[in-house]
Protein backbone atom coordinates (compact mmCIF):
# COMPACT_ATOMS: atom_id res chain seq x y z
CA UNK A 1 0.00 0.00 0.00
CA UNK A 2 1.22 3.51 -0.67
CA UNK A 3 2.57 5.24 2.43
CA UNK A 4 0.19 8.19 1.97
CA UNK A 5 -2.71 5.93 3.06
CA UNK A 6 -1.02 4.86 6.30
CA UNK A 7 -0.56 6.46 9.67
CA UNK A 8 3.08 7.26 10.37
CA UNK A 9 4.83 4.32 12.03
CA UNK A 10 1.72 2.21 12.71
CA UNK A 11 -1.09 0.41 10.93
CA UNK A 12 -4.32 2.29 10.52
CA UNK A 13 -7.45 0.99 12.21
CA UNK A 14 -8.80 -0.25 8.87
CA UNK A 15 -5.67 -2.39 8.37
CA UNK A 16 -5.50 -3.84 11.87
CA UNK A 17 -6.30 -7.41 10.74
CA UNK A 18 -3.17 -7.59 8.59
CA UNK A 19 -0.18 -9.41 10.06
CA UNK A 20 2.13 -7.20 8.03
CA UNK A 21 1.58 -3.98 6.09
CA UNK A 22 4.22 -3.16 3.50
CA UNK A 23 4.40 0.52 2.64
CA UNK A 24 5.89 1.79 -0.59
CA UNK A 25 6.88 5.31 -1.51
CA UNK A 26 8.62 6.77 -4.53
CA UNK A 27 8.83 10.06 -6.35
CA UNK A 28 6.61 8.97 -9.22
CA UNK A 29 3.88 6.51 -10.16
CA UNK A 30 6.20 4.16 -12.08
CA UNK A 31 8.51 3.72 -9.09
CA UNK A 32 5.57 3.01 -6.77
CA UNK A 33 4.12 0.48 -9.23
CA UNK A 34 7.51 -1.22 -9.55
CA UNK A 35 7.79 -1.50 -5.76
CA UNK A 36 4.28 -2.96 -5.51
CA UNK A 37 4.88 -5.47 -8.31
CA UNK A 38 8.10 -6.70 -6.70
CA UNK A 39 6.15 -7.74 -3.59
CA UNK A 40 2.68 -8.61 -4.88
CA UNK A 41 1.50 -12.24 -5.08
CA UNK A 42 -1.55 -11.47 -7.22
CA UNK A 43 -3.22 -8.77 -9.31
CA UNK A 44 -6.85 -8.01 -8.44
CA UNK A 45 -8.61 -5.39 -10.54
CA UNK A 46 -11.60 -3.63 -8.98
CA UNK A 47 -14.28 -1.92 -11.09
CA UNK A 48 -13.32 1.62 -12.11
CA UNK A 49 -10.17 3.62 -11.54
CA UNK A 50 -8.03 5.74 -13.86
CA UNK A 51 -5.55 3.64 -15.83
CA UNK A 52 -7.13 0.31 -14.89
CA UNK A 53 -7.47 -0.93 -18.48
CA UNK A 54 -3.90 0.13 -19.33
CA UNK A 55 -2.62 -1.84 -16.34
CA UNK A 56 -4.72 -4.86 -17.32
CA UNK A 57 -3.27 -4.84 -20.84
CA UNK A 58 0.21 -4.59 -19.36
CA UNK A 59 -0.41 -7.59 -17.08
CA UNK A 60 -1.88 -9.62 -19.96
CA UNK A 61 1.18 -8.92 -22.15
CA UNK A 62 3.57 -9.92 -19.34
CA UNK A 63 1.66 -13.14 -18.66
CA UNK A 64 1.59 -14.02 -22.36
CA UNK A 65 5.39 -13.58 -22.52
CA UNK A 66 5.83 -15.75 -19.44
CA UNK A 67 7.29 -12.83 -17.48
CA UNK A 68 4.60 -12.74 -14.81
CA UNK A 69 3.21 -15.91 -13.15
CA UNK A 70 0.93 -13.98 -10.78
CA UNK A 71 -2.78 -14.69 -10.95
CA UNK A 72 -4.86 -11.86 -12.43
CA UNK A 73 -8.46 -11.65 -11.18
CA UNK A 74 -11.16 -9.26 -12.39
CA UNK A 75 -13.81 -8.36 -9.83
CA UNK A 76 -16.53 -8.18 -12.47
CA UNK A 77 -19.40 -6.62 -10.51
CA UNK A 78 -22.56 -5.88 -12.52
CA UNK A 79 -20.75 -6.83 -15.74
CA UNK A 80 -18.28 -3.92 -15.51
CA UNK A 81 -15.56 -5.84 -17.37
CA UNK A 82 -17.82 -7.63 -19.90
CA UNK A 83 -16.70 -5.33 -22.71
CA UNK A 84 -13.03 -5.84 -21.87
CA UNK A 85 -13.45 -9.63 -21.83
CA UNK A 86 -15.16 -9.49 -25.24
CA UNK A 87 -12.21 -7.52 -26.59
CA UNK A 88 -9.86 -10.17 -25.19
CA UNK A 89 -11.75 -12.94 -26.99
CA UNK A 90 -11.70 -10.90 -30.20
CA UNK A 91 -7.93 -10.43 -29.89
CA UNK A 92 -7.53 -14.17 -29.41
CA UNK A 93 -9.65 -14.82 -32.51
CA UNK A 94 -7.52 -12.35 -34.51
CA UNK A 95 -4.37 -14.13 -33.22
CA UNK A 96 -3.10 -11.06 -31.37
CA UNK A 97 -3.25 -13.19 -28.24
CA UNK A 98 -1.93 -16.72 -28.57
CA UNK A 99 -2.72 -17.84 -25.00
CA UNK A 100 -6.37 -18.68 -24.13
CA UNK A 101 -8.10 -15.84 -22.28
CA UNK A 102 -9.08 -18.08 -19.35
CA UNK A 103 -5.39 -18.81 -18.73
CA UNK A 104 -4.52 -15.12 -18.61
CA UNK A 105 -7.40 -13.70 -16.55
CA UNK A 106 -9.83 -15.15 -14.01
CA UNK A 107 -13.15 -13.49 -13.16
CA UNK A 108 -15.13 -13.25 -9.94
CA UNK A 109 -18.37 -11.52 -9.01
CA UNK A 110 -17.64 -11.13 -5.29
CA UNK A 111 -14.57 -10.19 -3.27
CA UNK A 112 -14.79 -13.53 -1.44
CA UNK A 113 -14.67 -15.46 -4.72
CA UNK A 114 -11.72 -13.35 -5.94
CA UNK A 115 -9.81 -14.11 -2.73
CA UNK A 116 -10.51 -17.84 -3.07
CA UNK A 117 -9.14 -17.82 -6.63
CA UNK A 118 -5.97 -16.03 -5.46
CA UNK A 119 -5.42 -18.45 -2.56
CA UNK A 120 -5.97 -21.48 -4.80
CA UNK A 121 -3.60 -20.19 -7.48
CA UNK A 122 -0.93 -19.28 -4.91
CA UNK A 123 -1.11 -22.76 -3.34
CA UNK A 124 -0.70 -24.42 -6.74
CA UNK A 125 2.12 -22.13 -7.88
CA UNK A 126 3.94 -21.14 -4.69
CA UNK A 127 7.23 -22.24 -6.21
CA UNK A 128 6.82 -19.48 -8.81
CA UNK A 129 7.95 -16.06 -7.64
CA UNK A 130 8.96 -13.05 -9.66
CA UNK A 131 11.72 -10.86 -8.27
CA UNK A 132 13.21 -8.23 -10.53
CA UNK A 133 16.66 -8.35 -8.92
CA UNK A 134 16.82 -12.16 -9.05
CA UNK A 135 15.62 -12.15 -12.65
CA UNK A 136 18.29 -9.65 -13.60
CA UNK A 137 21.01 -11.71 -11.88
CA UNK A 138 19.87 -14.80 -13.79
CA UNK A 139 19.79 -12.84 -17.05
CA UNK A 140 23.29 -11.45 -16.50
CA UNK A 141 24.66 -14.88 -15.56
CA UNK A 142 23.19 -16.51 -18.67
CA UNK A 143 24.34 -13.61 -20.82
CA UNK A 144 27.95 -13.97 -19.62
CA UNK A 145 27.82 -17.73 -20.22
CA UNK A 146 26.53 -17.23 -23.76
CA UNK A 147 29.19 -14.60 -24.52
CA UNK A 148 31.89 -16.99 -23.33
CA UNK A 149 30.47 -19.80 -25.47
CA UNK A 150 30.33 -17.48 -28.46
CA UNK A 151 34.01 -16.61 -28.02
CA UNK A 152 34.82 -20.33 -27.94
CA UNK A 153 33.12 -20.82 -31.30
CA UNK A 154 29.50 -21.48 -30.35
CA UNK A 155 30.41 -24.87 -28.86
CA UNK A 156 29.95 -26.49 -25.48
CA UNK A 157 32.58 -28.23 -23.40
CA UNK A 158 32.37 -31.38 -25.56
CA UNK A 159 32.68 -29.44 -28.82
CA UNK A 160 29.03 -29.83 -29.82
CA UNK A 161 27.17 -26.88 -31.33
CA UNK A 162 24.85 -25.09 -28.92
CA UNK A 163 21.23 -24.76 -30.01
CA UNK A 164 19.73 -21.31 -29.38
CA UNK A 165 16.14 -21.18 -28.19
CA UNK A 166 14.70 -18.09 -29.91
CA UNK A 167 11.63 -17.94 -27.66
CA UNK A 168 13.80 -17.92 -24.52
CA UNK A 169 15.97 -15.19 -26.04
CA UNK A 170 12.92 -13.00 -26.74
CA UNK A 171 11.48 -13.49 -23.26
CA UNK A 172 14.84 -12.85 -21.62
CA UNK A 173 15.36 -9.69 -23.65
CA UNK A 174 11.85 -8.48 -22.78
CA UNK A 175 12.44 -9.05 -19.05
CA UNK A 176 15.77 -7.24 -19.18
CA UNK A 177 14.40 -4.33 -21.23
CA UNK A 178 11.42 -3.84 -18.92
CA UNK A 179 13.55 -3.96 -15.77
CA UNK A 180 15.97 -1.38 -17.14
CA UNK A 181 13.10 0.77 -18.45
CA UNK A 182 11.47 0.91 -15.02
CA UNK A 183 14.78 1.90 -13.44
CA UNK A 184 15.19 4.67 -16.01
CA UNK A 185 11.65 5.98 -15.46
CA UNK A 186 12.17 6.01 -11.69
CA UNK A 187 15.21 8.29 -11.92
CA UNK A 188 15.01 11.97 -11.14
CA UNK A 189 15.87 14.66 -13.72
CA UNK A 190 19.54 14.80 -12.72
CA UNK A 191 19.90 11.04 -13.02
CA UNK A 192 18.34 10.94 -16.49
CA UNK A 193 20.49 13.90 -17.59
CA UNK A 194 23.67 12.09 -16.53
CA UNK A 195 22.68 8.98 -18.50
CA UNK A 196 21.83 10.96 -21.65
CA UNK A 197 25.14 12.82 -21.53
CA UNK A 198 26.96 9.51 -21.11
CA UNK A 199 25.10 8.09 -24.15
CA UNK A 200 26.15 11.09 -26.26
CA UNK A 201 29.74 10.79 -25.04
CA UNK A 202 29.87 7.04 -25.77
CA UNK A 203 28.39 7.47 -29.25
CA UNK A 204 31.00 10.09 -30.14
CA UNK A 205 33.84 7.96 -28.73
CA UNK A 206 32.76 4.90 -30.74
CA UNK A 207 31.91 6.73 -33.96
CA UNK A 208 34.47 4.93 -36.14
CA UNK A 209 33.49 1.50 -34.84
CA UNK A 210 29.79 2.26 -35.42
CA UNK A 211 30.48 3.31 -39.01
CA UNK A 212 32.51 0.14 -39.70
CA UNK A 213 29.75 -2.09 -38.34
CA UNK A 214 27.19 -0.12 -40.34
CA UNK A 215 29.09 -0.96 -43.55
CA UNK A 216 28.67 -4.65 -42.74
CA UNK A 217 24.96 -4.05 -42.09
CA UNK A 218 24.58 -2.46 -45.53
CA UNK A 219 26.32 -5.43 -47.18
CA UNK A 220 23.98 -7.80 -45.36
CA UNK A 221 20.98 -5.72 -46.47
CA UNK A 222 22.17 -5.93 -50.09
CA UNK A 223 22.52 -9.71 -49.88
CA UNK A 224 18.94 -9.86 -48.57
CA UNK A 225 17.84 -7.93 -51.70
CA UNK A 226 16.49 -5.08 -49.61
CA UNK A 227 15.16 -2.18 -51.67
CA UNK A 228 17.51 0.71 -52.43
CA UNK A 229 15.31 3.22 -50.57
CA UNK A 230 15.35 1.07 -47.42
CA UNK A 231 19.13 0.59 -47.62
CA UNK A 232 19.57 4.34 -47.92
CA UNK A 233 17.75 4.81 -44.62
CA UNK A 234 20.14 2.36 -42.94
CA UNK A 235 23.28 4.20 -44.01
CA UNK A 236 25.11 5.99 -41.19
CA UNK A 237 27.74 8.69 -41.59
CA UNK A 238 29.79 10.91 -39.31
CA UNK A 239 27.36 13.83 -39.73
CA UNK A 240 24.36 11.75 -38.62
CA UNK A 241 26.18 10.57 -35.49
CA UNK A 242 27.32 14.12 -34.74
CA UNK A 243 23.75 15.44 -35.06
CA UNK A 244 22.44 12.62 -32.88
CA UNK A 245 24.98 13.45 -30.16
CA UNK A 246 24.05 17.14 -30.34
CA UNK A 247 20.34 16.31 -30.10
CA UNK A 248 20.80 14.03 -27.08
CA UNK A 249 22.97 16.63 -25.34
CA UNK A 250 20.36 19.33 -26.00
CA UNK A 251 17.59 17.16 -24.53
CA UNK A 252 19.77 16.38 -21.50
CA UNK A 253 20.38 20.07 -20.83
CA UNK A 254 16.74 21.11 -21.29
CA UNK A 255 14.45 21.57 -18.31
CA UNK A 256 12.35 18.60 -17.27
CA UNK A 257 9.29 18.77 -19.59
CA UNK A 258 7.07 17.05 -17.02
CA UNK A 259 5.19 19.14 -14.48
CA UNK A 260 6.02 22.57 -15.92
CA UNK A 261 3.41 25.20 -15.05
CA UNK A 262 1.75 26.54 -18.19
CA UNK A 263 -0.96 28.72 -16.64
CA UNK A 264 -2.82 29.40 -13.39
CA UNK A 265 -6.48 30.44 -13.34
CA UNK A 266 -8.33 31.50 -10.18
CA UNK A 267 -11.77 29.90 -10.54
CA UNK A 268 -12.98 31.29 -7.22
CA UNK A 269 -11.46 32.53 -4.00
CA UNK A 270 -8.56 30.23 -3.00
CA UNK A 271 -9.47 27.79 -5.79
CA UNK A 272 -6.76 27.97 -8.44
CA UNK A 273 -6.58 25.73 -11.51
CA UNK A 274 -3.01 24.94 -12.56
CA UNK A 275 -2.31 23.71 -16.08
CA UNK A 276 0.87 21.62 -16.13
CA UNK A 277 2.71 19.75 -18.86
CA UNK A 278 2.31 15.98 -18.87
CA UNK A 279 3.67 14.82 -22.25
CA UNK A 280 2.90 11.23 -23.19
CA UNK A 281 6.24 10.77 -24.93
CA UNK A 282 9.32 12.82 -24.11
CA UNK A 283 12.24 10.91 -25.57
CA UNK A 284 12.56 7.84 -27.74
CA UNK A 285 15.93 6.85 -29.19
CA UNK A 286 16.00 3.75 -31.38
CA UNK A 287 19.30 2.05 -32.24
CA UNK A 288 18.83 -0.18 -35.29
C-alpha positions as CSV (number, residue, x, y, z in Angstrom):
1,X,0.0,0.0,0.0
2,X,1.2,3.5,-0.7
3,X,2.6,5.2,2.4
4,X,0.2,8.2,2.0
5,X,-2.7,5.9,3.1
6,X,-1.0,4.9,6.3
7,X,-0.6,6.5,9.7
8,X,3.1,7.3,10.4
9,X,4.8,4.3,12.0
10,X,1.7,2.2,12.7
11,X,-1.1,0.4,10.9
12,X,-4.3,2.3,10.5
13,X,-7.4,1.0,12.2
14,X,-8.8,-0.2,8.9
15,X,-5.7,-2.4,8.4
16,X,-5.5,-3.8,11.9
17,X,-6.3,-7.4,10.7
18,X,-3.2,-7.6,8.6
19,X,-0.2,-9.4,10.1
20,X,2.1,-7.2,8.0
21,X,1.6,-4.0,6.1
22,X,4.2,-3.2,3.5
23,X,4.4,0.5,2.6
24,X,5.9,1.8,-0.6
25,X,6.9,5.3,-1.5
26,X,8.6,6.8,-4.5
27,X,8.8,10.1,-6.3
28,X,6.6,9.0,-9.2
29,X,3.9,6.5,-10.2
30,X,6.2,4.2,-12.1
31,X,8.5,3.7,-9.1
32,X,5.6,3.0,-6.8
33,X,4.1,0.5,-9.2
34,X,7.5,-1.2,-9.5
35,X,7.8,-1.5,-5.8
36,X,4.3,-3.0,-5.5
37,X,4.9,-5.5,-8.3
38,X,8.1,-6.7,-6.7
39,X,6.2,-7.7,-3.6
40,X,2.7,-8.6,-4.9
41,X,1.5,-12.2,-5.1
42,X,-1.5,-11.5,-7.2
43,X,-3.2,-8.8,-9.3
44,X,-6.9,-8.0,-8.4
45,X,-8.6,-5.4,-10.5
46,X,-11.6,-3.6,-9.0
47,X,-14.3,-1.9,-11.1
48,X,-13.3,1.6,-12.1
49,X,-10.2,3.6,-11.5
50,X,-8.0,5.7,-13.9
51,X,-5.6,3.6,-15.8
52,X,-7.1,0.3,-14.9
53,X,-7.5,-0.9,-18.5
54,X,-3.9,0.1,-19.3
55,X,-2.6,-1.8,-16.3
56,X,-4.7,-4.9,-17.3
57,X,-3.3,-4.8,-20.8
58,X,0.2,-4.6,-19.4
59,X,-0.4,-7.6,-17.1
60,X,-1.9,-9.6,-20.0
61,X,1.2,-8.9,-22.1
62,X,3.6,-9.9,-19.3
63,X,1.7,-13.1,-18.7
64,X,1.6,-14.0,-22.4
65,X,5.4,-13.6,-22.5
66,X,5.8,-15.8,-19.4
67,X,7.3,-12.8,-17.5
68,X,4.6,-12.7,-14.8
69,X,3.2,-15.9,-13.2
70,X,0.9,-14.0,-10.8
71,X,-2.8,-14.7,-11.0
72,X,-4.9,-11.9,-12.4
73,X,-8.5,-11.6,-11.2
74,X,-11.2,-9.3,-12.4
75,X,-13.8,-8.4,-9.8
76,X,-16.5,-8.2,-12.5
77,X,-19.4,-6.6,-10.5
78,X,-22.6,-5.9,-12.5
79,X,-20.8,-6.8,-15.7
80,X,-18.3,-3.9,-15.5
81,X,-15.6,-5.8,-17.4
82,X,-17.8,-7.6,-19.9
83,X,-16.7,-5.3,-22.7
84,X,-13.0,-5.8,-21.9
85,X,-13.5,-9.6,-21.8
86,X,-15.2,-9.5,-25.2
87,X,-12.2,-7.5,-26.6
88,X,-9.9,-10.2,-25.2
89,X,-11.8,-12.9,-27.0
90,X,-11.7,-10.9,-30.2
91,X,-7.9,-10.4,-29.9
92,X,-7.5,-14.2,-29.4
93,X,-9.6,-14.8,-32.5
94,X,-7.5,-12.3,-34.5
95,X,-4.4,-14.1,-33.2
96,X,-3.1,-11.1,-31.4
97,X,-3.3,-13.2,-28.2
98,X,-1.9,-16.7,-28.6
99,X,-2.7,-17.8,-25.0
100,X,-6.4,-18.7,-24.1
101,X,-8.1,-15.8,-22.3
102,X,-9.1,-18.1,-19.4
103,X,-5.4,-18.8,-18.7
104,X,-4.5,-15.1,-18.6
105,X,-7.4,-13.7,-16.6
106,X,-9.8,-15.2,-14.0
107,X,-13.1,-13.5,-13.2
108,X,-15.1,-13.2,-9.9
109,X,-18.4,-11.5,-9.0
110,X,-17.6,-11.1,-5.3
111,X,-14.6,-10.2,-3.3
112,X,-14.8,-13.5,-1.4
113,X,-14.7,-15.5,-4.7
114,X,-11.7,-13.4,-5.9
115,X,-9.8,-14.1,-2.7
116,X,-10.5,-17.8,-3.1
117,X,-9.1,-17.8,-6.6
118,X,-6.0,-16.0,-5.5
119,X,-5.4,-18.4,-2.6
120,X,-6.0,-21.5,-4.8
121,X,-3.6,-20.2,-7.5
122,X,-0.9,-19.3,-4.9
123,X,-1.1,-22.8,-3.3
124,X,-0.7,-24.4,-6.7
125,X,2.1,-22.1,-7.9
126,X,3.9,-21.1,-4.7
127,X,7.2,-22.2,-6.2
128,X,6.8,-19.5,-8.8
129,X,7.9,-16.1,-7.6
130,X,9.0,-13.1,-9.7
131,X,11.7,-10.9,-8.3
132,X,13.2,-8.2,-10.5
133,X,16.7,-8.3,-8.9
134,X,16.8,-12.2,-9.0
135,X,15.6,-12.1,-12.7
136,X,18.3,-9.7,-13.6
137,X,21.0,-11.7,-11.9
138,X,19.9,-14.8,-13.8
139,X,19.8,-12.8,-17.0
140,X,23.3,-11.4,-16.5
141,X,24.7,-14.9,-15.6
142,X,23.2,-16.5,-18.7
143,X,24.3,-13.6,-20.8
144,X,28.0,-14.0,-19.6
145,X,27.8,-17.7,-20.2
146,X,26.5,-17.2,-23.8
147,X,29.2,-14.6,-24.5
148,X,31.9,-17.0,-23.3
149,X,30.5,-19.8,-25.5
150,X,30.3,-17.5,-28.5
151,X,34.0,-16.6,-28.0
152,X,34.8,-20.3,-27.9
153,X,33.1,-20.8,-31.3
154,X,29.5,-21.5,-30.4
155,X,30.4,-24.9,-28.9
156,X,30.0,-26.5,-25.5
157,X,32.6,-28.2,-23.4
158,X,32.4,-31.4,-25.6
159,X,32.7,-29.4,-28.8
160,X,29.0,-29.8,-29.8
161,X,27.2,-26.9,-31.3
162,X,24.8,-25.1,-28.9
163,X,21.2,-24.8,-30.0
164,X,19.7,-21.3,-29.4
165,X,16.1,-21.2,-28.2
166,X,14.7,-18.1,-29.9
167,X,11.6,-17.9,-27.7
168,X,13.8,-17.9,-24.5
169,X,16.0,-15.2,-26.0
170,X,12.9,-13.0,-26.7
171,X,11.5,-13.5,-23.3
172,X,14.8,-12.8,-21.6
173,X,15.4,-9.7,-23.7
174,X,11.9,-8.5,-22.8
175,X,12.4,-9.0,-19.1
176,X,15.8,-7.2,-19.2
177,X,14.4,-4.3,-21.2
178,X,11.4,-3.8,-18.9
179,X,13.5,-4.0,-15.8
180,X,16.0,-1.4,-17.1
181,X,13.1,0.8,-18.5
182,X,11.5,0.9,-15.0
183,X,14.8,1.9,-13.4
184,X,15.2,4.7,-16.0
185,X,11.6,6.0,-15.5
186,X,12.2,6.0,-11.7
187,X,15.2,8.3,-11.9
188,X,15.0,12.0,-11.1
189,X,15.9,14.7,-13.7
190,X,19.5,14.8,-12.7
191,X,19.9,11.0,-13.0
192,X,18.3,10.9,-16.5
193,X,20.5,13.9,-17.6
194,X,23.7,12.1,-16.5
195,X,22.7,9.0,-18.5
196,X,21.8,11.0,-21.7
197,X,25.1,12.8,-21.5
198,X,27.0,9.5,-21.1
199,X,25.1,8.1,-24.1
200,X,26.1,11.1,-26.3
201,X,29.7,10.8,-25.0
202,X,29.9,7.0,-25.8
203,X,28.4,7.5,-29.3
204,X,31.0,10.1,-30.1
205,X,33.8,8.0,-28.7
206,X,32.8,4.9,-30.7
207,X,31.9,6.7,-34.0
208,X,34.5,4.9,-36.1
209,X,33.5,1.5,-34.8
210,X,29.8,2.3,-35.4
211,X,30.5,3.3,-39.0
212,X,32.5,0.1,-39.7
213,X,29.8,-2.1,-38.3
214,X,27.2,-0.1,-40.3
215,X,29.1,-1.0,-43.6
216,X,28.7,-4.6,-42.7
217,X,25.0,-4.1,-42.1
218,X,24.6,-2.5,-45.5
219,X,26.3,-5.4,-47.2
220,X,24.0,-7.8,-45.4
221,X,21.0,-5.7,-46.5
222,X,22.2,-5.9,-50.1
223,X,22.5,-9.7,-49.9
224,X,18.9,-9.9,-48.6
225,X,17.8,-7.9,-51.7
226,X,16.5,-5.1,-49.6
227,X,15.2,-2.2,-51.7
228,X,17.5,0.7,-52.4
229,X,15.3,3.2,-50.6
230,X,15.4,1.1,-47.4
231,X,19.1,0.6,-47.6
232,X,19.6,4.3,-47.9
233,X,17.8,4.8,-44.6
234,X,20.1,2.4,-42.9
235,X,23.3,4.2,-44.0
236,X,25.1,6.0,-41.2
237,X,27.7,8.7,-41.6
238,X,29.8,10.9,-39.3
239,X,27.4,13.8,-39.7
240,X,24.4,11.7,-38.6
241,X,26.2,10.6,-35.5
242,X,27.3,14.1,-34.7
243,X,23.7,15.4,-35.1
244,X,22.4,12.6,-32.9
245,X,25.0,13.5,-30.2
246,X,24.0,17.1,-30.3
247,X,20.3,16.3,-30.1
248,X,20.8,14.0,-27.1
249,X,23.0,16.6,-25.3
250,X,20.4,19.3,-26.0
251,X,17.6,17.2,-24.5
252,X,19.8,16.4,-21.5
253,X,20.4,20.1,-20.8
254,X,16.7,21.1,-21.3
255,X,14.5,21.6,-18.3
256,X,12.3,18.6,-17.3
257,X,9.3,18.8,-19.6
258,X,7.1,17.1,-17.0
259,X,5.2,19.1,-14.5
260,X,6.0,22.6,-15.9
261,X,3.4,25.2,-15.0
262,X,1.7,26.5,-18.2
263,X,-1.0,28.7,-16.6
264,X,-2.8,29.4,-13.4
265,X,-6.5,30.4,-13.3
266,X,-8.3,31.5,-10.2
267,X,-11.8,29.9,-10.5
268,X,-13.0,31.3,-7.2
269,X,-11.5,32.5,-4.0
270,X,-8.6,30.2,-3.0
271,X,-9.5,27.8,-5.8
272,X,-6.8,28.0,-8.4
273,X,-6.6,25.7,-11.5
274,X,-3.0,24.9,-12.6
275,X,-2.3,23.7,-16.1
276,X,0.9,21.6,-16.1
277,X,2.7,19.8,-18.9
278,X,2.3,16.0,-18.9
279,X,3.7,14.8,-22.2
280,X,2.9,11.2,-23.2
281,X,6.2,10.8,-24.9
282,X,9.3,12.8,-24.1
283,X,12.2,10.9,-25.6
284,X,12.6,7.8,-27.7
285,X,15.9,6.8,-29.2
286,X,16.0,3.8,-31.4
287,X,19.3,2.1,-32.2
288,X,18.8,-0.2,-35.3
